[in-house]
Amino acid sequence: MAGPAFIVRGKKMQPAKQEIKDRIGKLYAEMKNRDGWDYVFITDKLNQYYFTGTMQDGLFVLLNDGGYCYFVRRSFERAKLECLIGENLYPMASYRDAAGVIGKNTGKIYIESEILPYAALERMGKYFDMTGTAPADKIIQKIRAVKSPYELSCMEESGRQHKTILEDIIPGLLREGISEPELAAEIYRELIKLGYHGVTRFGSPQTESMLGQLGFGTNSIYPACFDGPGGMKGLGPAVPIIGDRSRLLKKGDLVFVDIGCGVNGYHTDRTQIYMFRQNPPEYAVAAHKKCMAIQKAAAALLKPGNIPGEIYKSVIGGLEPEFLSGFMGVGSERVKFLGHGVGLQIDEYPVIADKFNEPLAENMTLAIEPKRSIENFGIVGVEDTYVITKDGGRCLTHGEKEIIVV
């Protein structure tokens, strides 16, 4: 049975049943011209949500005739309430139950090779022939990259909340003596009030985040533990996120806030730089404005058919060696991209990077984040989320802002 039409603050929390079926249809359209396959197995919870409307401990199976089944361990009762393809929903105690419904395969099974644990693969192997598996990851990533009107509506609302928290609320939270974790906690509380869905999700394995990155002064260029141009010292080696308890805000500090926001599972990504009780030095202003110009130039190129690798080379190729020395990272740890896809996760397909040669498509959504580290000062720059249109990137996060002096 189809689940109820969940509503929060007047906004529908689920796509329509037809949209879910259209997504499954797109997956089958990508698969049907491949030879010698029987099934696509999906165990990742976000991908399950994308193709069923619910997020469970389960197995979604696409059959090679275009049919599909969804097997759920827990919670089957919740899945019955939420699943938008409920007519194909089955309880599952083990993969034996799935094999009993769909049969043992004779051809290869496509799996989420970047996500599926080896132990789960072994358990599947008791009932299916898993020796000839193939990766489905990029196929699914490409389907998810192009957003529907429903998905864009969620991201539009997230972008509105992003603008409110960064421009209207955070300046009022900055006060002498507040620590980085305290500021992060207060931002989180205010975001929840606005309607934030409460979690910032990443696709990169073992990437943890409360909100994103946050740092005062040179903590914003402390070496980070994940692939991003900004830094964050964190609570310590065991928990290198959230913020440094010992770093208290003082006059003259730069404040770096790079956070995700999200509504109904769909994120936007934006960065805002502040200066506390002091105007930023001219060299910082100049570097920040240069980043704004880079972002504007890159966003203008976010059109269907344009090649991400060519966008990257055209932007990077026009930068002076001196500026490049601190661009997109600290010291030798520069990241090798200018932007990344955003959606159910912060780091999605596609990537604005060298040698990424698959063309952009209308209604893909990307964050463009030119940033530059400045020694003994911190990081400046911008990040905003855009949707690709025939006229170039349309900003969803209302940003492209200069440094805000508080």
VMD Tcl script that draws the C-alpha trace (Angstrom):
set ca {
  {0.00 0.00 0.00}
  {1.15 3.54 -0.60}
  {2.05 5.52 2.49}
  {0.29 8.63 3.74}
  {1.13 12.02 2.26}
  {3.43 13.23 5.03}
  {3.29 16.99 5.55}
  {5.65 19.20 7.57}
  {5.04 22.95 7.78}
  {2.79 22.74 4.75}
  {5.42 20.99 2.62}
  {4.97 17.44 1.31}
  {7.75 15.19 2.62}
  {7.59 12.51 -0.08}
  {7.68 12.48 -3.86}
  {4.65 11.17 -5.71}
  {4.37 7.43 -6.34}
  {4.73 8.06 -10.09}
  {8.05 9.80 -9.52}
  {9.37 6.72 -7.70}
  {8.23 4.55 -10.61}
  {9.86 6.93 -13.07}
  {13.16 6.61 -11.18}
  {12.96 2.82 -11.38}
  {12.16 3.19 -15.07}
  {15.29 5.27 -15.61}
  {17.37 2.62 -13.88}
  {15.89 -0.07 -16.13}
  {16.45 2.08 -19.21}
  {20.14 2.29 -18.29}
  {20.34 -1.47 -17.68}
  {18.28 -3.05 -20.45}
  {20.95 -2.72 -23.13}
  {23.53 -4.50 -20.97}
  {23.93 -8.17 -21.73}
  {23.92 -11.12 -19.36}
  {22.47 -9.66 -16.18}
  {19.63 -10.85 -13.99}
  {19.35 -8.37 -11.12}
  {20.41 -5.04 -9.68}
  {20.75 -5.31 -5.89}
  {20.44 -2.11 -3.85}
  {21.20 -2.21 -0.12}
  {22.35 1.37 0.55}
  {19.67 3.09 2.61}
  {19.73 6.36 0.67}
  {19.43 4.52 -2.62}
  {16.61 2.44 -1.15}
  {14.87 5.67 -0.20}
  {15.38 7.05 -3.71}
  {13.79 4.02 -5.38}
  {11.09 3.14 -2.81}
  {10.24 6.18 -0.68}
  {11.39 4.58 2.58}
  {14.77 3.96 4.23}
  {15.10 0.51 5.80}
  {17.40 -2.44 6.42}
  {16.44 -4.15 3.21}
  {17.16 -5.14 -0.36}
  {15.64 -3.49 -3.44}
  {15.89 -5.68 -6.53}
  {15.46 -4.59 -10.15}
  {14.67 -7.58 -12.39}
  {15.94 -7.90 -15.95}
  {12.39 -7.70 -17.32}
  {11.87 -4.28 -15.71}
  {10.00 -5.60 -12.67}
  {11.11 -4.94 -9.12}
  {10.78 -6.23 -5.56}
  {11.60 -4.73 -2.17}
  {12.55 -7.02 0.71}
  {12.67 -5.52 4.22}
  {14.11 -6.85 7.46}
  {13.35 -3.91 9.71}
  {11.10 -2.21 9.94}
  {8.67 -4.01 7.70}
  {5.76 -2.36 9.55}
  {7.23 1.09 8.93}
  {7.97 0.20 5.32}
  {4.29 -0.67 4.84}
  {3.42 2.86 5.97}
  {6.00 4.71 3.88}
  {6.90 2.59 0.84}
  {5.53 3.99 -2.41}
  {5.80 0.65 -4.24}
  {4.04 -1.33 -1.53}
  {2.51 -3.80 -3.96}
  {6.03 -5.20 -4.41}
  {6.98 -5.24 -0.72}
  {8.01 -8.45 1.09}
  {9.25 -9.22 4.61}
  {12.75 -10.73 4.78}
  {14.52 -12.59 7.57}
  {17.50 -13.52 5.38}
  {18.47 -13.39 1.72}
  {16.92 -16.87 1.43}
  {13.54 -15.14 1.46}
  {14.51 -12.96 -1.49}
  {15.82 -15.96 -3.41}
  {12.54 -17.75 -2.74}
  {10.64 -14.96 -4.53}
  {12.94 -13.99 -7.41}
  {14.90 -17.23 -7.87}
  {18.61 -17.90 -8.17}
  {20.46 -15.95 -10.85}
  {22.14 -17.38 -13.92}
  {23.60 -14.05 -15.06}
  {25.55 -11.34 -13.30}
  {24.19 -9.18 -10.48}
  {24.90 -5.46 -10.43}
  {25.71 -4.22 -6.93}
  {26.76 -1.02 -5.15}
  {30.41 -2.04 -5.19}
  {31.63 1.07 -3.37}
  {29.19 0.56 -0.49}
  {28.34 -3.13 -0.07}
  {30.45 -4.76 2.69}
  {32.29 -7.99 1.91}
  {30.43 -9.75 4.75}
  {27.08 -8.86 3.16}
  {28.37 -10.12 -0.18}
  {29.23 -13.44 1.47}
  {25.75 -13.70 2.99}
  {24.20 -13.06 -0.42}
  {26.50 -15.69 -1.88}
  {24.74 -18.42 0.11}
  {21.66 -17.98 -2.09}
  {22.89 -16.19 -5.23}
  {25.89 -16.57 -7.52}
  {27.90 -13.44 -6.68}
  {31.06 -14.43 -8.59}
  {30.16 -12.39 -11.67}
  {29.05 -9.12 -10.07}
  {29.37 -5.72 -11.74}
  {29.23 -2.18 -10.29}
  {25.98 -0.21 -10.42}
  {27.33 2.81 -8.51}
  {27.93 5.21 -11.39}
  {24.67 4.24 -13.08}
  {22.73 5.19 -9.95}
  {24.80 8.32 -9.36}
  {23.99 9.64 -12.82}
  {20.26 9.01 -12.38}
  {20.25 10.76 -9.00}
  {22.22 13.73 -10.37}
  {19.32 15.12 -12.43}
  {16.72 16.52 -10.06}
  {12.95 16.41 -10.45}
  {10.68 19.38 -9.68}
  {9.95 17.80 -6.28}
  {13.65 17.45 -5.47}
  {14.37 21.00 -6.61}
  {11.53 22.30 -4.43}
  {13.20 20.70 -1.39}
  {16.54 22.24 -2.34}
  {14.92 25.65 -2.93}
  {13.57 25.55 0.62}
  {16.94 24.40 1.96}
  {18.59 27.30 0.14}
  {16.15 29.73 1.74}
  {17.01 28.35 5.17}
  {20.70 28.57 4.33}
  {20.36 32.27 3.55}
  {18.46 32.93 6.77}
  {20.91 31.11 9.06}
  {24.07 32.53 7.48}
  {22.99 36.11 6.88}
  {20.37 36.83 9.54}
  {21.02 34.50 12.48}
  {24.72 33.66 12.78}
  {25.85 37.32 13.09}
  {23.74 37.49 16.24}
  {25.32 34.31 17.64}
  {28.90 35.58 17.39}
  {30.05 36.95 20.72}
  {33.30 37.37 22.59}
  {34.41 34.14 24.29}
  {32.13 31.66 22.51}
  {33.93 28.45 21.55}
  {33.75 26.73 18.18}
  {31.67 23.77 19.47}
  {29.30 26.12 21.28}
  {28.75 28.08 18.08}
  {28.19 24.85 16.13}
  {25.59 23.73 18.69}
  {23.77 27.06 18.55}
  {23.75 27.01 14.75}
  {22.31 23.48 14.84}
  {19.56 24.54 17.24}
  {18.58 27.50 15.07}
  {18.61 25.38 11.91}
  {16.24 22.88 13.50}
  {13.86 25.75 14.27}
  {13.98 26.75 10.60}
  {13.06 23.24 9.44}
  {16.46 21.61 8.84}
  {16.19 17.82 8.54}
  {18.85 17.38 11.21}
  {21.70 15.53 9.49}
  {24.34 16.40 6.89}
  {25.08 13.31 4.82}
  {28.21 12.50 2.84}
  {28.84 9.73 0.33}
  {32.57 9.47 0.97}
  {33.17 6.40 3.16}
  {33.54 7.05 6.90}
  {33.06 10.80 6.52}
  {31.39 12.17 9.65}
  {29.95 15.62 10.11}
  {27.73 17.46 12.51}
  {27.01 20.34 10.13}
  {30.15 20.88 8.06}
  {33.30 22.88 8.78}
  {33.65 25.72 11.26}
  {36.76 27.52 12.48}
  {38.03 30.75 13.99}
  {41.20 32.33 12.59}
  {43.93 29.87 11.67}
  {41.79 26.92 12.83}
  {40.04 27.37 9.46}
  {43.26 26.28 7.70}
  {44.15 23.45 10.10}
  {44.67 20.24 8.06}
  {41.29 18.57 7.57}
  {40.58 14.83 7.63}
  {38.42 14.85 4.51}
  {38.61 16.07 0.94}
  {37.80 19.77 1.17}
  {39.60 23.09 0.72}
  {38.87 24.35 4.23}
  {40.20 23.15 7.55}
  {38.95 22.39 11.02}
  {40.86 21.37 14.13}
  {37.93 19.68 15.80}
  {37.74 18.27 19.30}
  {40.93 16.23 18.83}
  {42.40 13.26 16.97}
  {39.54 10.93 17.97}
  {36.83 13.43 16.92}
  {38.32 15.81 14.34}
  {34.96 17.51 13.74}
  {32.58 19.95 15.48}
  {35.23 22.42 16.73}
  {38.05 23.18 19.12}
  {36.83 23.71 22.72}
  {39.89 25.77 23.58}
  {39.51 28.24 20.70}
  {37.41 31.16 21.89}
  {36.23 33.96 19.65}
  {38.05 37.27 20.04}
  {38.19 40.63 18.31}
  {39.91 40.46 14.93}
  {39.09 36.81 14.27}
  {38.00 35.54 10.92}
  {35.07 33.13 11.27}
  {34.74 30.38 8.64}
  {31.34 28.66 8.39}
  {30.93 26.01 5.69}
  {27.75 24.08 6.46}
  {25.15 21.94 4.79}
  {21.45 22.52 5.18}
  {18.73 20.14 4.13}
  {14.99 19.60 3.74}
  {13.30 16.19 3.30}
  {16.67 14.57 2.71}
  {17.90 17.04 0.07}
  {20.87 19.28 0.85}
  {22.33 22.56 -0.20}
  {25.92 23.59 0.55}
  {27.08 27.13 1.30}
  {30.02 28.91 2.93}
  {30.07 32.34 4.57}
  {33.08 34.24 5.96}
  {32.76 36.73 8.83}
  {35.10 39.14 10.63}
  {34.49 39.74 14.30}
  {34.60 43.37 15.49}
  {37.24 44.40 12.98}
  {37.39 45.05 9.26}
  {39.28 42.40 7.28}
  {42.73 43.34 5.96}
  {42.85 44.51 2.36}
  {44.73 41.41 1.17}
  {41.96 39.22 2.56}
  {39.27 41.34 0.92}
  {41.09 41.16 -2.41}
  {41.46 37.36 -2.20}
  {37.81 36.96 -1.23}
  {36.61 39.12 -4.12}
  {38.81 37.13 -6.48}
  {37.06 33.96 -5.28}
  {33.69 35.60 -5.86}
  {34.71 36.44 -9.43}
  {35.88 32.86 -10.00}
  {32.57 31.54 -8.69}
  {30.61 33.87 -10.95}
  {32.63 32.81 -14.00}
  {32.23 29.11 -13.21}
  {28.51 29.44 -12.50}
  {27.96 31.09 -15.90}
  {29.36 27.93 -17.52}
  {26.96 25.56 -15.74}
  {24.92 24.84 -18.86}
  {23.66 21.57 -20.34}
  {26.28 19.98 -22.58}
  {29.27 21.77 -21.07}
  {32.13 19.55 -19.92}
  {33.16 19.79 -16.23}
  {36.83 19.18 -17.03}
  {36.84 22.05 -19.52}
  {35.15 24.38 -17.01}
  {37.82 23.46 -14.46}
  {40.71 24.04 -16.85}
  {39.31 27.33 -18.14}
  {38.99 28.69 -14.58}
  {42.23 27.33 -13.13}
  {44.21 28.21 -16.26}
  {43.41 31.88 -15.82}
  {44.74 32.18 -12.26}
  {48.09 33.68 -11.37}
  {50.73 31.37 -9.81}
  {50.81 33.46 -6.63}
  {47.05 33.13 -6.13}
  {47.15 29.42 -6.96}
  {49.64 28.79 -4.15}
  {46.88 28.89 -1.55}
  {43.89 28.16 -3.77}
  {41.59 25.28 -2.82}
  {43.65 24.10 0.11}
  {46.49 24.58 2.50}
  {50.10 24.10 1.42}
  {50.54 20.91 -0.59}
  {47.09 19.60 0.38}
  {45.09 21.33 -2.32}
  {41.95 19.58 -3.48}
  {41.67 18.89 -7.18}
  {38.15 20.09 -7.84}
  {36.26 23.37 -8.01}
  {32.78 22.06 -7.38}
  {30.73 18.95 -6.68}
  {27.24 17.60 -7.06}
  {24.75 18.06 -4.21}
  {21.52 16.24 -3.43}
  {20.70 13.45 -1.00}
  {24.38 13.77 -0.07}
  {26.70 16.75 0.05}
  {29.29 15.11 -2.23}
  {27.58 13.73 -5.30}
  {28.06 13.32 -9.04}
  {29.20 15.24 -11.09}
  {32.48 16.90 -10.11}
  {33.99 20.06 -11.62}
  {37.47 18.65 -11.99}
  {40.14 17.95 -14.60}
  {39.47 14.92 -16.81}
  {35.81 14.74 -15.80}
  {34.52 14.62 -19.34}
  {30.87 13.62 -19.17}
  {28.62 16.57 -20.11}
  {26.40 18.40 -17.67}
  {22.63 18.02 -17.92}
  {19.78 20.39 -17.15}
  {18.58 20.26 -13.52}
  {21.78 18.79 -12.15}
  {22.71 20.60 -8.92}
  {26.27 21.52 -7.94}
  {28.12 23.51 -5.32}
  {30.89 25.79 -6.61}
  {33.42 26.60 -3.88}
  {36.49 28.68 -4.79}
  {38.45 29.30 -1.59}
  {41.93 30.51 -0.75}
  {43.94 29.99 2.41}
  {46.01 32.87 3.79}
  {48.92 31.99 6.04}
  {48.59 33.14 9.68}
  {45.07 34.42 8.98}
  {42.57 31.83 7.76}
  {40.55 30.89 4.70}
  {38.45 33.20 2.57}
  {36.15 32.50 -0.33}
  {32.64 31.43 -1.17}
  {30.49 28.39 -1.83}
  {26.97 28.25 -3.18}
  {24.68 25.64 -4.66}
  {23.40 26.02 -8.23}
  {20.98 24.28 -10.54}
  {22.06 23.89 -14.16}
  {19.90 25.74 -16.68}
  {20.31 26.68 -20.34}
  {21.21 30.20 -19.16}
  {23.88 29.03 -16.70}
  {23.85 28.15 -13.03}
  {20.94 29.54 -11.00}
  {21.90 30.05 -7.37}
  {19.70 28.17 -4.88}
  {21.44 29.48 -1.75}
  {21.12 33.25 -2.38}
  {24.81 33.74 -1.64}
  {27.85 35.00 -3.53}
  {28.42 37.26 -0.53}
  {31.31 39.44 0.54}
  {32.84 39.03 4.01}
  {30.29 40.01 6.67}
  {31.71 42.21 9.43}
  {29.99 41.62 12.77}
}
mol new
graphics top color blue
foreach p $ca { graphics top sphere $p radius 0.5 }
foreach p [lrange $ca 0 end-1] q [lrange $ca 1 end] { graphics top cylinder $p $q radius 0.2 }
display resetview
